[in-house]
């Protein structure tokens, strides 16, 4: 937004919304005044002519509202930036960068903590870089997968390790209530049991394995619900739409994570109690159950896709 910053200042000056104070250009926001009535100062240009995050955020808000025609702007930013976001939202509306109909929302999040209960750091005490974290996640996933029996080629194993490792880190973050702090724990996030990405990815691959063993199937077959485990799974699958809507309304992705975990758990119960490929299973029942498997795979793939997590045919 660098090219738009001079225009932001000019626009604010033309509306008399900023004034010079000790060489800097400042908006004094009475709407955010403290208990003594002192307005909240928001610097938009430093005395040396440099711009700040505030200036860039105003330009970004205008671009999103006017060029992208967005009617809801959601900012997922550290809780400690609360005042900054209030100032940006207030001035953006006052200056007309954003129309009154546009919803400006700051969705704060908590801190990722180490096992010692303090903000997550490297052993040397520095900030952990995300790129390094993802490289380590992939390597740890590869080490875990190497312990499992597989028919995959080394290249396929590497690809699976990448999807499992990166998926595990994303899911560990998104599956926690956004506003809470959480403990960063490699073993927990890479576990193939419990509410983790590897568990959900594995549930998806198990369904693909069923399809490979079943061979060709008629995808036009209607699903018939008879067994309790079938009913439980089917009812859970029908909730996808309302869960996605709830995530959109509340900006709480952990709701979708919890739902996908419930879907995977319901599928595992269905798989145990409702045989499909055993001898003696009626063909109509088999076809119906395979359709239920297909719907489950679709929901898992869609849900994980919305979270930015890849699925795979084999693990």
N, C-alpha and C positions, 0 to 999 in steps of 0.2 A: 504493500500500500504506500510505498515511499513517494510515488508520483502524486498521490492525492493529499499529502500532508499540508503543503502550502495552502491548498484550497480549503482545508478544514479550518486553518487559522483565519484566513480571509473571511470565511463565512461567519465564524464566531465574532470577529471584529465588526462585521457589517451589522450584526444584530446586537452589538454592545453587550455581549455575554462574557467577554473577558476584558481584563484591564492589566496594565503593566504594574508589576510590583517587584522592586529591587532588580529591575532589568528583565525579569521573567514575565511571561504572559499567563495569567491565572484566571480561572473561573471561580468565583466565590458563590457557593451553592447554599442559599438560605434554606432550601428544602431539607438539607441534611445538617442543619445547625445543631450545635451541642446544647447541653442543658442551660448554658449561660446565654444562648442566643447567638453565639459566634458562628458565622457561616463556615461550611467545609471547603477549604481551599483545594483546588485541583489544577496543578500546573500542566499546561498543554505545550509550552515551549520554554526551554531554559534560557537563561540570560545570554548564553553564548550562541543561541540560535538552534540548538539541538532539540529534537523531538523526543517524546517519551512514549511509554506503552499507552498512556491515556489517549494521545493523539492518534496513534495507530488503531486503537480499539474503536475510536469514533469513526475513522475512515472505513474500517471493516464493517461496522454496524450499518453505515450508509450503503455500502456496496451490497451487503446481504439483503437489506430491505428494499432497495430501489432497483438494483440490477438483477439480483437473483429472485426478487419478488417474494422473499421469505416473510411469513407472517408469525413465525415463532423462532426466536433465536435462543438457543440453549448453550450456556457456557459451563462446561464441566471443569472447574478450577478449584484449587486448594481453598479450604475454608478461610485461610488467613488473608485471602484477597477480597474478603467481603466488602470492605469500605470502598476499595478501588472499583469494584463492579457496580456498587450503588451510585458512585459518582459518574461513571461512564453512562449508565442507563439514564440517570437524571438529565445530564447534559445532552445526550443524544436525542431525547424527547423534546427538551426545551428548544434546541437548535433546529429541530425538524429534520435531522438526519434520518430519523426513524418515525414513521407515522404513529398516531395514537393507537391504532388498531393492532400494532405489532407487539407481541408478547416478548419481553426481555427477561430471561430467567437465568439466575446463577444457581447451578446445582453443585453445591460444595461436596468435597469428598475428604475422607480421613487419610491417615498416614500409614504407609507400609512399614511395619516394625520388624526388627530382628528378633531372634529367640530370647535376647536379653531384655526385651520389652522397650528398647530404644529405637529411634528411627534407623532404618536399615542402612548399613554402611559397609564398605570394604574392610578387610582385615586391617588395612593401614589407616582406617578411619575416614576415608574419603567417600564421596558420593558414588554409588554404583551406576555405571552407564548401562542403559537399556540394551545397547548392541552387545555388550559383553555378557549381559545376563542371558540374552537369547542364544548366544553361542554356547554358553554353559548348559542351558536347558536342553539344547539339541544333543550335546555330548552325553549328558546324563540319561536322556531318553534312549540314545543308541546303546549305552552300557546296559540299561535295563532290558531292552529288546533282545540283546545278544544272549541273554540268559534264557530266552524262550525258544521253543522249537519253532522253526520256520522253514518255508519252502521259497522264501523270497530271495532274489539275487542281492548282492551287496549294494547295488545302486538303488534297488527298491527299498532295502532296509534303511538306507540313508534318507530317502524321501519320507518314509514313515516316521523316522526319528525326528525329522524337521517338523512334520505336522503335529506329532505328539508333544514334542518339547515346547514349541511356540504356543500350541493350543493350551497346554497345561498352565503356562504363565498367564495367558489372557484370561483363562477361566478362573484361576485362583483370584485374580483381581475383580472380575465381574461378578463372581458368585457370592461375594461378601456384600452385606448391606453397605451401600455407597458411603454413607456418612460416618461409618465406624472405622476405627483403626483395625489393622489385622496383622497377624504374625506371618512373615514370609518363611515357608518351610518346604524345602525341596521334596522331602520324602512324602509329605502329605499331598502336594500338588501333582506329583508324578505317580501316585498310587493308582492301581487298576481296580481299586475298591473304593466305594463311597462316592460322594458328590464331587467328582473330578472330571476333567476333560478326557483323560485316557479311558475312564470307565464308560463314558458316553460314546466315545469313538469305537471302543471295543464292542459295545452293544450294536452299533451300526454294522460293524464288520461281521458279527455273528449272523445278522439277518442276510447279508450278502452270501455268507457261507451256506445258509439254508437254501437260497435260490440256486446256487451252483449245484448242490446235491439234488435238488428237485427237478432241475432241467427246465424245459419249456413249460410255461404256464399261461392260462387264459386270463388276461387282465380285465376282461369284461364281466367276470363272475361277481355276483352280488355277495356281500358278506352276510352270513347268518350267525347270529349270536345265540349260543346255547349255554356253554359252560360259564361258571362265575368268573373265571380268569379272563375269558374273552370279553365279557361284559365290562369288567373293571378296566381293561386296556382300551376298549372302544370308547368308553365314556371319557377317559383321560385324553385320548387323541382329539376328541371333539372340543376340548378346551383351548386349543392353540390360539384361535382368533381372539378370544377374550383376554388371554394372557399377554399377547403381543400388544393389544390395545391398552392394557394396564401399564405395561412398560412404557409405552409412548406417553400416557397421561402423567405418570408419576416419575418418569426418568429414573427408574430403579431396575437395572438389568438383572439383578440377582433374582428377581421374580421369575424371569424366563429360565434362568439356570436351575432354580428349584423345580420348576415344572418339568424340564427335560430330564432331570434326575428321577422324578416320579414316573415319567413315561418309560424310561429305561428299566426301572425297577418293576413296573407293571408288565413290561415285555418279558423280563427274565422269569417272572412268575407264570405268565402265559406259556412260555417256552417249556417250562417244567411240567405243567399240568395239562397241556393241550398238544399231544403228539401230532406231527404232520407227516413225517417220512417213515414211520414204522409200518410194518406189514399189518394189514387188517384195518387200516384207517379208511373209512369211506371216501371215495374220490371227491364227492361234493363237499364233505367236511374239510378234506385236505385243501381243496381249491379255495374255500372260504378263508381258512386259516392263513394260507399263503397271501391272500389279499390283505388280511389284517397285518401281516408282516410288512407288506409293501407300504401300507399306510403309515406304519410305525417308522420305517426307514425314511419316508418322506418328511415326517414331522421332525425327526432327529436331525436330518440333513438341513432342513429349513431353519430350525431353531439354532443349531450350531453355526450355520451360515450367517444368521443375523448377528451373532456374537463375534463373527470374524474368524471362526475356527473351522478348519478343513476336516472332512471325513475321508475315509479310504476304503477300498474294497477288501483289502487284506492287511493283517498286522503281523 
